[in-house]
Amino acid sequence: MPSVSRILAKHLSKWGVTHVFGIPGKPITPLILEMDNEGITFVLSKHEEGAGLEAAGYALARGGLGAAIGTAGPGGINMLTAAGQALYTGVPVLFVTGSPPIGEIGKVLGQDSTMFGTDLVKMFEPVTKFSARIDRGGLLRPYLEHAIEQAMTGVRGPVHLCIPLDVLSEQIDDFDLDFPDHYPTTEASNLDHVASLLAEAKQPLLLLGAAMHAQDAYQEIEAFAVKWSIPVVTTPGGKGVFRSNHPLHLGPYGLGGNALAEAYLNEGVDLLIVAGSQLSDLEIPGINAANYPKHVIHFDYEARFIGKSLPVPTTPVLGNIRSNLRSLLKFADVRTAPRQIPDVIEYEPSHDDSPYLYGKQVMEILREELPADTLMYGDAGSHSFYAIKYYDILEPGTFYFEEVYATMGRGIGYAVGAKFGVPDRTVVCLTGDGCMFMNGTEVSTSVNYDAPVIFLIANNESIDMVDKGMARHLGRAVGTTYKVPLNGAKFGEALGARGYRCTTGEELTHAVRDALQSNETCVIDIIMDPKEIPPTMKRG
């Protein structure tokens, strides 16, 4: 009879998982060996958090399941942040953690993962859709089946199984589980009413959030906007959902938003259509009593946060967003007049006297030099908000950012994992020096496995977004700058990557061109103006 490890490895292979990310430890070695027997590449990450982020990036890029393995105790604990990030990004990741033999439970054991030590099952519960320990081999089938169903259906997300060493080696009857690779096509019961509201709207606005990425609803949302002639704005996390050059696209709104999006909303919106967003404080800081929309249509899978942020009449559209959009497109054709778009000129401060690179300049160079289908993963920080405001999206689904959970350094792991998932695509990580200090050693993972990612470090010698926000709102900043700043180029070189240090636009252009041609892991250190105020000051 096969072992638990062998059956689990067989299913990962059957479900299309080609790479699993983690760091070895005795309690999980049987599983690593069985995965190797199945032809699955075990990727040695540099930290368990990085492994979990890489698994999520892999899953997001492929549109399937990701998997990460951590050893007992602290190895599993190190993955908690990555699990939380996957939960808020709606990415299906199977986290497998080890534990000393269950037969020894109750004794003092090194790195114990049970209730007598660090109870990993309880720790993972708030940051996953399902968390359980398999105490005997006979539980593998029901627990694995439930875990994979939770990961892949509804709002997708991470799940966790803790499997002790002796259980991994236990022999059990073989079985086969099918992969639940379908989205439920649940539809709201009020679509006819929603269609009438859309047809009657005089000044509607469509607000798109990050969940549209997880839904892969790019075609549906563009067709929806065109049918009802609705201007579109994107939240920070919704960046990349809609083409920047589409005639209906007004640009970004919220932190990193532009003047045109603000002006349209300030002129009075009678119907705000929200899709893929739960309206966090980073997404609607400019909406207040003076410019509240008269009515809101809110697409979401569940009603938990609908009506919580804006005190106006709200019509929920519950269920699978993509399915509901498709169904609405089947309604009779409507004729809507073109919407009145305000004529607004964006004020931009002068940087002529600055010896440094600045946000808009950097984003324009990157857009000019990077291929249109480049996958860019924005990290948590002011650098990504420059991209949200100034980096044009030429193809939907090529920029990813999440602003609610906002793990610093997550873009590094996501980009590395994505390159394993789609090796033929150009993959770029837009990060900052603060983020690079946190998870930057995963550059070594990119190097060691010949999975070349271009890492762009917006280096302003500080935790910039906090630094500027603290100074603006509290009068001064404390603990936000580095006495000895990061030398990103040398850091990258120390990990085996090609390093570049750029202080001018010409140097950045050359570095990006050289990195694209090299087909190697590259770290481009972009020396930014430390005094530039990022477009993040709307949030109090």
DOTORLO-602056 format. One record per residue (C-alpha): residue in three letters; x, y, z. Coordinates in pm, whole numbers, plus 32768, in hexadecimal, padded with zeros to 4 digits. Layout:
% DOTORLO-602056
ALAXYZ
...
//
This chain:
% DOTORLO-602056
MET800080008000
PRO807A81637FBD
SER80D7825680CF
VAL801D83968123
SER81428457808F
ARG812F83997F4A
ILE7FBA83CC7F21
LEU7FD485407F6D
ALA80F3856A7E76
LYS802E84A87D70
HIS7F0785937D94
LEU7FDB86CD7D7F
SER806B864D7C39
LYS7F1385E77BB9
TRP7E8E87427C0A
GLY7F9787EA7B34
VAL8089885F7C43
THR81E7885A7BAB
HIS82A2891C7CBA
VAL827A891D7E34
PHE83288A237F09
GLY83BA89F98064
ILE84DC89AE814A
PRO8527884781B3
GLY851287C28316
LYS8508866183A0
PRO838D864D83D3
ILE834586938262
THR846385DE81B4
PRO838E84AD8152
LEU82A78590808C
ILE83C786467FE1
LEU845B84FC7F6C
GLU830D847F7EE8
MET82D385C37E2B
ASP842785997D8C
ASN83C284387D24
GLU828C84D07C7E
GLY835E85C77BB7
ILE82F686F57C85
THR841087F07CB5
PHE8444884C7E20
VAL84B889B67E22
LEU859E8A087F46
SER852D8B607FB3
LYS85F48C3B80A1
HIS84E48C6E81A6
GLU83968BC481E0
GLU82DB8D0B81AD
GLY83868D2F805D
ALA83238BC98008
GLY81B68C108051
LEU81BC8D517F85
GLU82638C9A7E64
ALA81598B8B7E6D
ALA804F8C9B7E5A
GLY80FC8D497D38
TYR81188BFA7C85
ALA7FA48BB77CB6
LEU7F3D8D167C4C
ALA80088D0A7B0B
ARG7F8D8BAF7AA8
GLY7E278BD57B19
GLY7E418A917BDC
LEU7EB78A057D29
GLY7FFA8A627DDA
ALA80A2899D7EEF
ALA819C89F28002
ILE823C89128106
GLY82C289788259
THR835788A9836C
ALA82CF889084CE
GLY82AB89AA85CA
PRO83578AEB855C
GLY836D8A7483F4
GLY81F58A7183DF
ILE81D08BB284A5
ASN82AD8C6683AA
MET81A88C17829F
LEU80888CC3834F
THR80C48E1682AD
ALA80C98D7A8153
ALA7F868CC1819D
GLY7EDD8E038206
GLN7F528EAE80C9
ALA7ECD8D8F7FF3
LEU7D7F8DA980A8
TYR7D5C8F1B805A
THR7DD08EE97EF3
GLY7CDB8DCA7EBB
VAL7DED8CD57E53
PRO7DCE8B5B7E8A
VAL7F028AD87F40
LEU7F2589907FFA
PHE800789C48128
VAL808F887D81B4
THR8147888782FF
GLY81F1877283BF
SER81EE87038526
PRO82B1860E8600
PRO821684B08609
ILE80B084B38684
GLY810083768745
GLU81DE84458829
ILE80D8854F886F
GLY80D485D289D3
LYS824D85BE8A03
VAL833E86E289E8
LEU839586DC8876
GLY847087C087A6
GLN83A388AB86CC
ASP825D880A873C
SER813A8878865E
THR802187E68733
MET7F568881884C
PHE807888328937
GLY81618913886F
THR811D8A13875F
ASP7FC189AC86EE
LEU7FE489EA8579
VAL7E808983852C
LYS7DF48A988608
MET7EF68B92858F
PHE7E988B5A8423
GLU7D208B6C845D
PRO7CFC8CEB8443
VAL7DCD8D018305
THR7D448BD88241
LYS7BF58B5181CF
PHE7C3C89FF8273
SER7D4289838369
ALA7D5D882483F6
ARG7E5487238479
ILE7E5285C483EA
ASP7E8484EC8520
ARG7E6D839F8467
GLY7E8B832C8301
GLY7D1A82E182DB
LEU7CCD845382F8
LEU7D9A84B681C6
ARG7C84847F80CB
PRO7B6A85468172
TYR7C4F865D81E8
LEU7D058680809C
GLU7BBE867B7FDD
HIS7B26878680BA
ALA7C62885A80AE
ILE7C7A885C7F34
GLU7B0788A77F0C
GLN7B2789CE7FFA
ALA7C5C8A4D7F44
MET7BC98A407DE8
THR7A588A967E0B
GLY799B8BCE7E6F
VAL7A928CE17EC0
ARG7BD58C227E8F
GLY7CD98C257F9F
PRO7DE18B6E806C
VAL7DB18A328139
HIS7E9289808233
LEU7ED888178290
CYS7FC587BB83AB
ILE804186558382
PRO812385B4848C
LEU825784F48421
ASP81D483988477
VAL808C83DD83C4
LEU81448449828A
SER81EF82F58288
GLU80B4822E82DA
GLN803A813F81CB
ILE7ECB8157816A
ASP7DE280E98053
ASP7E1581AF7F15
PHE7D0A829D7E91
ASP7CD883A67D85
LEU7C3484FC7DAC
ASP7BC585D27C89
PHE7C31873B7C78
PRO7B1388347CAE
ASP7B8089167B94
HIS7A2E89B87B5B
TYR79A68AFE7BDD
PRO783F8AE97C58
THR77608BAC7B6F
THR767F8C377C7E
GLU75BA8D627C06
ALA75048E727CC2
SER73888E6E7CBB
ASN73648FE57C7D
LEU741A90137B32
ASP72E7909B7A81
HIS72CE91AF7B88
VAL744491F27B69
ALA7424921179EF
SER730D93117A17
LEU73E193DF7B0A
LEU74FE93DD7A10
ALA741E944878F2
GLU738B956979BA
ALA74D695F37A3D
LYS7536974D79BE
GLN769397697A51
PRO770D960D7AB7
LEU786C95A47B18
LEU790794497B1F
LEU7A02940C7C39
LEU7ADA92D57C09
GLY7BA492237D15
ALA7CA691117D38
ALA7BB18FEE7D41
MET7B7D90197BCC
HIS7CD88F847BA2
ALA7C7B8E4D7C66
GLN7B398E327B9A
ASP7BF88E537A4F
ALA7AD68F2E79DF
TYR7B9290227901
GLN7AC38FE877C7
GLU797A8FE87883
ILE79BA912F7939
GLU7A2691E477FB
ALA78F291677742
PHE781991D17869
ALA78AB9331786C
VAL7884935776F5
LYS771B92DA76ED
TRP76A493DE77E7
SER77A694E77789
ILE782794FF78ED
PRO796D95B6793F
VAL7A6194DE7A02
VAL7B4C95227B23
THR7C2894257BD2
THR7C8394047D40
PRO7DF393CE7D99
GLY7DBD92557D96
GLY7CEB92727C5A
LYS7E1292FD7B99
GLY7E4E92177A73
VAL7CE391AB7A4F
PHE7C9092A7793C
ARG7D5F9332781B
SER7DE29491785B
ASN7DA794F676F0
HIS7C3B948D76E8
PRO7B5D95BB769B
LEU7A84957377CD
HIS7BA7955F78C0
LEU7BCB96957998
GLY7CF3960A7A59
PRO7D3A95A77BC1
TYR7C7196117CF0
GLY7CC6960F7E64
LEU7E3396107ECD
GLY7EFB964C7D92
GLY7DC796DA7CE7
ASN7DC897E87BDF
ALA7D1299327BBB
LEU7C2998BE7AA3
ALA7B9697A17B70
GLU7B63988D7C96
ALA7AC5999A7BBF
TYR79C898AD7B25
LEU795998317C7A
ASN794D99907D0B
GLU78649A037BF5
GLY775D99137C7A
VAL772D979F7C40
ASP75CB971A7C4F
LEU763195AA7C38
LEU777A95157CB2
ILE77B293B07C3E
VAL78B292FB7D17
ALA794E91B67C9C
GLY7A7090FE7D39
SER7A9891EF7E5D
GLN7A1C91F67FC3
LEU7A5E936E7FD8
SER7B82938480C8
ASP7C0A94C98153
LEU7D1E94C9804B
GLU7C2194AA7F31
ILE7B2695C07F7E
PRO7BDA96C88051
GLY7B4F97DE7F77
ILE79E0977C7F92
ASN7924983C809E
ALA77D298D580E5
ALA780F99E67FE4
ASN783098F17EC1
TYR778097B37F2E
PRO76E296FC7E09
LYS756796EF7E16
HIS756195747DF6
VAL765B94547DF6
ILE764F93087D40
HIS774692217DEB
PHE77B990D97D4E
ASP784D8FE97E4E
TYR78498E797E9D
GLU77BB8EB97FF8
ALA77098FD280AD
ARG77FD8FF781D1
PHE7888914F8175
ILE777991CF808C
GLY76E69315810A
LYS77EB9340821D
SER78C294558186
LEU77CF954180D7
PRO768895A48186
VAL75B795B08049
PRO74AB94CA7FB9
THR755993927F3B
THR74EA92757E5A
PRO75BA913B7E95
VAL7602904F7D74
LEU766B8F0F7E21
GLY771D8DE27D92
ASN782F8DA97C98
ILE78868EFF7C05
ARG78F08E787AB4
SER77AF8DAD7A8D
ASN76D68ED47AED
LEU77868FB779F5
ARG77568EB978E0
SER75E58E987931
LEU75B490107930
LEU764D902177D5
LYS752E8F467757
PHE742B904E77A4
ALA739291097681
ASP7474920875DE
VAL745F9360766F
ARG74AB94B175D9
THR7563959876C3
ALA75E196EF7671
PRO77569735769B
ARG77A797AB77FA
GLN782899077837
ILE799998F07896
PRO7A319A237942
ASP7B5A9ACD78A1
VAL7C6B9ABB79AA
ILE7DDD9B04799F
GLU7EAF9A407A99
TYR7F9A9B1E7B5E
GLU80F79A8E7B77
PRO82089B247C52
SER834D9B827BAA
HIS847E9AA57BDF
ASP856E9B6F7B0A
ASP86529BC37C30
SER865D9A617CBF
PRO8797998E7C89
TYR86C798547CBE
LEU85D097877BF8
TYR846197BF7C49
GLY832696ED7C3B
LYS827C975D7AFA
GLN83C5975A7A3B
VAL841895F97AAB
MET82C195717A50
GLU82C7960F78F8
ILE841D957678B1
LEU83A994207927
ARG82729430784D
GLU834394977721
GLU8441937D774D
LEU837D925377D3
PRO82B6917276E7
ALA813F91AA76EF
ASP80FD90517782
THR81FC9072789C
LEU81768FF279E8
MET81C090F67AF1
TYR818C90B07C65
GLY817891E77D3A
ASP81F391D27E9F
ALA816492877FCF
GLY81E093ED7FD0
SER81E0953E7F25
HIS829994AE7DF7
SER816093EC7D93
PHE8085951E7DB7
TYR815F95D17CB9
ALA811594AC7BD1
ILE7FA394BD7C23
LYS7F9B96287BBA
TYR809396337A9A
TYR80D494D57A0B
ASP7FEE949378E4
ILE7F4B933F78BC
LEU7F5492CA7753
GLU7EC9916D7794
PRO7DDF911078B2
GLY7E6E901E79AF
THR7FD4909E799F
PHE7FE991617AE7
TYR7F9B90D57C40
PHE7F83918F7D87
GLU7EC291527EC9
GLU7E8D92747FB9
VAL7DC891EC80E2
TYR7EA390DE817F
ALA7FD6918080DF
THR80F8909F8142
MET82429153810E
GLY832490818030
ARG82078FB27FA2
GLY8245902E7E40
ILE839D8F8C7E4A
GLY83128E337E96
TYR81EA8E5C7DAC
ALA82CE8EB77C89
VAL83BC8D937CC7
GLY829C8C9C7CE0
ALA81FA8D2B7BA7
LYS83378CF37ADE
PHE832F8B827B3A
GLY81C38B777AD0
VAL81E58C2C7982
PRO83588C147928
ASP832A8CA677CB
ARG829D8DF37848
THR83688F2378AF
VAL83348F457A28
VAL838A90807AE8
CYS837890D07C5A
LEU8348923E7CB6
THR83C0925B7E1C
GLY8461934C7F0F
ASP859593487FE7
GLY84C19304811E
CYS841A91DA8079
MET8567915B7FF5
PHE85F3915C8157
MET84D4907681BC
ASN84C38F6980AE
GLY85DF8FC47FC4
THR869F8E807FF4
GLU859D8DDA7F12
VAL86648E797DF7
SER874C8D537E38
THR862F8C617DF0
SER85FE8D067C9F
VAL87738CE67C5A
ASN879F8B817CD5
TYR86858AF47C03
ASP86CB8BBE7AC9
ALA85778C667AE1
PRO85E08DC77A7D
VAL85148EE17B13
ILE856390547AED
PHE855890F87C44
LEU852792717C40
ILE857B93187D8D
ALA84F094757DC2
ASN85FF94D87EB8
ASN85B896107F86
GLU867595A480BF
SER853A95868194
ILE83EC94E281D7
ASP836E95F480F3
MET81F595D88109
VAL81FC95D38285
ASP830A96DE8294
LYS824697D881C4
GLY80F89781825E
MET817797A183C3
ALA821998F08379
ARG80E3997582C7
HIS7FDE990783C2
LEU809E9901850D
GLY819E9A1484D6
ARG82DA994284D0
ALA835497E68477
VAL841296FE8562
GLY84B595B1850F
THR847695BD8399
THR85CC95FB82FB
TYR870D953182DC
LYS885795B88360
VAL890994C78275
PRO882894A08143
LEU880A936F8068
ASN88F5934D7F42
GLY880592857E6D
ALA88F892407D54
LYS8A0091AA7E39
PHE88F490F07EFA
GLY887B90507DBA
GLU89DC8FFB7D4F
ALA8A218F567E9F
LEU88FD8E6C7E59
GLY89768E197CFA
ALA88A48F107C31
ARG891390217B44
GLY8910916E7BF7
TYR88D192CC7B71
ARG88D1941B7C23
CYS880D952B7B6F
THR880E969D7BC0
THR879A97267A6F
GLY868E96D47973
GLU8795966A7876
GLU882F9577796C
LEU86DB94E179BB
THR868594B9784C
HIS87D0940A780B
ALA87AA932A793C
VAL864C92B578DB
ARG86B692707775
ASP87E891B077E7
ALA872090EA78E6
LEU861D908477E3
GLN872C900C76F6
SER87F58F5477FE
ASN86EE8E4F785D
GLU87868E5179B8
THR87088EB87B0E
CYS8749902E7B29
VAL872D912A7C43
ILE870892937BD2
ASP8741938A7CED
ILE868294CA7C94
ILE86F995F07D66
MET85BE96BA7DA9
ASP859198197E30
PRO856E97E27FA9
LYS84A799287FC8
GLU83A398DD7EBE
ILE824498C57F4F
PRO819D97857ED2
PRO802F97837E62
THR7FBF96E67FAB
MET7F6798138081
LYS7DEB98008061
ARG7DD597008174
GLY7DCB97A282CA
//
